[in-house]
Amino acid sequence: MMSFIIADLSVIPEAVKPVYLTSRLGMQLPILATFFALTFLPVYQKIHDMVLCISLLLVCYANYWLIVQCWKIAEFSFSYEGTLLYGLFCMFIMRLSFKFSIIFVLFTIVGFALIIFSYPVYAGFGMVNLGFVSLGLLISLIGVKQIENAFGRFQQLNEKLVRLNQIDPLTGLYNRGALEQQFDLMLSVSNRIGTSISVFMIDLDNFKDFNDGHGHLRGDEVIQIQAEILRQVFNRETDTVARYGGEEFIVISLGINAQASEALAAEVLREWVRKKIKHGKGQGQDFVSCSIGLISTQVDKETQKKHLIDTADKALYAAKDKGRARFINADNLDIL
């Protein structure tokens, strides 16, 4: 806009310079300053398209007012190309959405048409200029739509890649890498708000015997059932469930004490009892079951992720040693 002002003042008649400065400095510049100030609002990203579209239309109509005044005062045909440049800049550089671009284009064309039909500003070239502005803006709409579609496809691909990188394909749970990142975040949150954290290590009992005896497809089904049980029991927003590897799972829960943790572990065991999926292979029990080791503790600056996992893992193996199909709380063992 400042470059426009420098260029325009060198060619416009003296008689229209006051209204020119009124439009540029008294109308358009305050609109842009207001727009800039609004970008600092915390909610700006949610209202970006609406604010940008309204600001752009106000600037364009301030430009239309200038065109009319220049004609009325000195019968001077003020250039209209700046309006088109504003639109192209905002649609392509500032990424005005397709929906709001349609609104902008319609109001811009209607406003310019009113000038053309009301005043002989551009003499015999009025309709030609209207056609040029209209066609230019409509072609721009096609470009905006194509770019928006391309960005949409890119975003979908990116989300798919992120999901593939974080999600275990067999169970749909977090994989081990994603769990490590989520665990760090949950520890940080727990430390800030001073709450407790519970870690559950869950392992299917005698899974290798089941897998060898019933086949890998049936083994995969049992792993999926275990994942579904864990999703069903640990269903709070503050629960993170992940497949840790093979038939082993890990759950991180915030804000529950040892008693509540044991109740959740017991519920997981009861779900397997209800399933009554036959095992009967190798050293396996009659029905498929799992063992659980858990630790529940208050978080402070000294709490370490590795220590929590190792402790829950030791409790898990203690549950295995005591006969499987049970849970053990690390608080009840001398392993802390």
DAVEN-V896902 format. One line per field, one symbol per residue. phi: phi as a letter, one per 40 degrees, with the letter a starting at -180 (. if undefined). psi: psi as a letter, one per 40 degrees, with the letter a starting at -180 (. if undefined). burial: # if it has 24 or more other ideal C-beta (glycine too) atoms within 12 Angstrom, else .. A space follows every 10 residues. Layout:
phi->???
psi->???
burial->???
//
This chain:
phi->.ccccccccc bccccbcccc ccccccbccc ccccdccccc cdcddcbdcc cccccccccc ccccdcdccc cccbfccccb cdcccdcccc cbccfccccc cccccccccc ccccccccbc cbfcbdcccc cccccccccc dccccccccc cccccccccc cccccbbccc bgcdcccccd cccdcccccc cccgbcbbbb bbbccfcccc cccbgccccc cccccdcccc cccbbcccbb baccifcbbb bbbbgbcccc cccccccccc cccccfccbg bfccccbcab bbbabbacca cccbdccccc cccccccccc cchgfabbcd ccbcbc
psi->ddddddddee diiddedddd dddddedddd ddddddddee idedddeddd dddddddddd dddddddddd dddefhgiie dddddddddd dddefhiddd dddddddddd ddddddedif dfbeeddddd dddddddddd dddddddddd dddddddddd ddddddhhdd eeiiaddddd dddddddddd ddefiiihhh hhhhhfdddd dddeiddddd dddddddddd dddgeidehh hihdhbehii hhhifiaddd dddddddddd dddddfhhcf hbeiidihii ihhihhihha dehhdddddd dddddddddd deeifiihhd deige.
burial->#..#...#.. .#...##.## ..##..##.. ##..#..... ........#. ########## ########## #....###.# .#######.# #..#.###.# #####.###. ##..##.... ##...#..## ..##.###.# #..#...#.. .......... .....###.# #.####.##. .##..##..# ....###### #######..# #..#....## .######### #.##...### ####..#### ####.#.#.# #########. ##....#.#. #..##.#### #######.#. ..#.#..##. ######.### ...####### #.....
//
